[in-house]
Amino acid sequence: MIGTGLFISDNAFDAGYLDIIDDYLKQEAKSVASISTNQRLYLSDYDIEIASLNENLPFNVTPAYDSNGKPNFIDASGCLVAGIYSGMENEVYHSLDAISSSKVKKYAKSPAHYKRAYVDKIDRKRISKQTERTFDAGTYAHELVLEPEGFYNRYFKLLNQVDYPNTLNSLDDLRDKCKEHGLPVSGTKAVLIERLITADPAIEIFEEMQKQHIIANAGQSAVDKAYEVIAASSSRTNLIDTLKHDEVKPLLLKTAIDPVVWDDAHRACETMRNHDFANAILQDGFAELSVIAECPETGMMLKVRFDWLTRDGIPADVKTTRSANPTMASYQFADLGYDLQAYMYTYVGRLAGIPCPENVFPFVTCEYIEADICEVLELSDEDWEIAGRNFHKHIKNLKQSIDTDQWSGYTSNSSSILYLPKRGRA
């Protein structure tokens, strides 16, 4: 420790204090010289970042990585470190070896469902193009609402053909134009486009406009690599789909977004921000905070990732949905275990030191496909109580299943008594 300090105010200072000051500085010079060189006597940018992050907070947030890029959430032995972390990538969070609300919800369905998903890891999902679009719109709306900074540096909107009705697009359009210019009409679409552009560069062809738009936003290198992948492929594919190829993605300057998905996401974001209560909830806080805590009942590590957490500890979840109708949502929430999610998030938050209030976890929901509606939905106190009982039951049973490698179905190897519905019975 460096000395004891010397304080003289401006009002009390005069020339008589100069000898005292000289003696003090000599004493402190010796103290500084004796300090070990590995002690830090300054504040780094990283120190200032942490101090700024935690200013006036009732809980402590730690950057996920230190100033050298080393994870703060893993100790020297490779074990998870309990804490509240900012800046953790989504894929890193999902890879953490801890129990998430998704795992608890799957176990609540049945231990056998948990085994299939997280022990056997068998994935039988097939995603249609329409479903993929819906998922994408929800993801981008989520990002626009919670983490809008840099969105337009990361993504760009593809051109929509309906906005360019006078451009050539179909194979018949291209053939007719070739015939009009006295050019051969045989060949693939790509051949016809190249033939027409060579003959008249001023001809407006939608596919060529889209290509130039992609080059301007995604970069020439990415487009060149995409065409290499297309040429080497045995299946029929196009430029836009190939932008998602593993060899192309690292070269993208920006990621392309389908124009319908882009408009849906922006409309959903606007709908939520125009809802006074929803917008008030999503102010003055943190997006995507990752929290790790040890379960006091089982010793297992638990993890949650808050969509939004206000600076005074109130959590919220943002969901895009087919319907935000509260009556329909009650069935959906029960089926998807959102009550368990809400309880677990606030429970783990409190374990980590966040003052999450009891029975408070607003869901900001938004529908955008057939109407633009935002609703803020909250669970009743009765459902909070049921969710709490179920969570603690499931977490203890899950620990037992993991320890014994026993994964029952809906019942524990016994028969079930059925009570048939009364309708249709004599």
Sequence and secondary structure as in RCSB ss.txt:
>XXXX:A:sequence
MIGTGLFISDNAFDAGYLDIIDDYLKQEAKSVASISTNQRLYLSDYDIEIASLNENLPFNVTPAYDSNGKPNFID
ASGCLVAGIYSGMENEVYHSLDAISSSKVKKYAKSPAHYKRAYVDKIDRKRISKQTERTFDAGTYAHELVLEPEG
FYNRYFKLLNQVDYPNTLNSLDDLRDKCKEHGLPVSGTKAVLIERLITADPAIEIFEEMQKQHIIANAGQSAVDK
AYEVIAASSSRTNLIDTLKHDEVKPLLLKTAIDPVVWDDAHRACETMRNHDFANAILQDGFAELSVIAECPETGM
MLKVRFDWLTRDGIPADVKTTRSANPTMASYQFADLGYDLQAYMYTYVGRLAGIPCPENVFPFVTCEYIEADICE
VLELSDEDWEIAGRNFHKHIKNLKQSIDTDQWSGYTSNSSSILYLPKRGRA
>XXXX:A:secstr
         TTT  GGGHHHHHHHHHHHHHHHHTS TTS  S  HHHHHHHHHTTT SS  EESB TTS BTTB 
TTS B  EEEES  HHHHHHSSSB HHHHHHHHH HHHHIIIIIS        HHHHHHHHHHHHHHHHHH  TT
HHHHEEE   GGG TTSB SHHHHHHHHHHTT    S HHHHHHHHHHH TT  BHHHHHHHHHHHHH HHHHHH
HHHHHHH SS   HHHHTTSTTTGGG SSEEE HHHHHHHHHHHHHHHTSHHHHHHTSSEEEEEEEEEE TTT  
EEEEEEEEEETTS EEEEEE S   HHHHHHHHHHHTHHHHHHHHHHHHHHTT    TT   EEEEE SS  EEE
EE   HHHHHHHHHHHHHHHHHHHHHHHHT    SSSSS       STT  
